[in-house]
C-alpha cells in the first residue's frame, strides 16, 4: 500500500513542469531556513527536496541521453552501460 501511494505521488510530481517548480525553489529554500516547529515548515522542507529531486533526475536523464547519442555516433559497436556518476565527498 505504501509503495502504491509513493508511486502515485511520483507520477503526479513527474507530470509537473520543472521550470515552474524551479521558479519556486528560492521561496521554499528561504522558508525552510527559518525553522519553526510547524506543519508549514515541514511541508516547505519536503517541497524543497522534491524540487531538487526533479532537477537532479532531469540532469541525470539528460546526461545519459547525451552519452547514448554520443556513443551511437562514435562507437556503434560498443553498448551503453549505465553506471553511477557519483563522487564521494568527505
N, C-alpha and C positions, 0 to 999 in steps of 0.2 A: 504494500500500500504506500509506504513512504517513497519507494522508488518511482512509483507511478505519479505521485504528486510532484516529485522533483523533475521528472521527465516533462510533465505538462508545464511546469514553471519554465524550464529551459526552452521549450518550444515557443512559449509566449515571449520570452526575452529575445530569442533569435529572430522573431518577427519584427522587433523594434529596429528603428533606424539608428545606426551607430553615430552618425553626425548629430542627430537630435539628442542622443544620450550624452555625447561628449560635450555638448553645449551646457549641460547641467553639472559637469564634473566639478567645477570650482565651487558651485553652490553647496554641493554635498560634502566636498572636502572641508570647506570653511565651517559648515555646521558640525561635522564630525570632530573637528579640532576643539570645539567648545563643549567640553564634557558636562553633561548633567545626567542624572540617573532617570531618564525618561524614555518612553517608547519612541518618541520622535527622534531622539539621539540614536537609539538602536537602529531604527529604520534608515537613518542617514548613513550609518556605517555600512549596512547591508547594501544600500543603493550604490554607494561609492565603490564598493568592491565588485558589484555586478557590472557597473560601467567599465571598471578596469579589466574585468574578466572578458567582456566582449571585445574590448580594444586589443587585449593580448591574443585572444582567439583569432581575430581578423589579421593581426600581424603575422602570426604563425602560419595561418592559411595562405596568405599572400606570398610569404617567403617560400613555402613549399610548392605552390603553383609555379612560381618563377623558376625554382630549381628544376622542377619536372620539365618545363618548357625548354630550359637551357640544355638539359641532358638530351632531349629529343633532337635538338639541333647539333650538339657537339658529339655525342656518342650514342647513337640509337641502339647499339647492341648491349649497352650496359643498363640494366634495370634500375629504377629509382628505389632506394631503400630508405624509408623514413627512419629517422632516429632523433633523439632529443638534441637540441642546440642549447644545452643548459650549461652554464658556468657556475662552478661552486665558488661562492664568495664567503670569506671568513671575516 
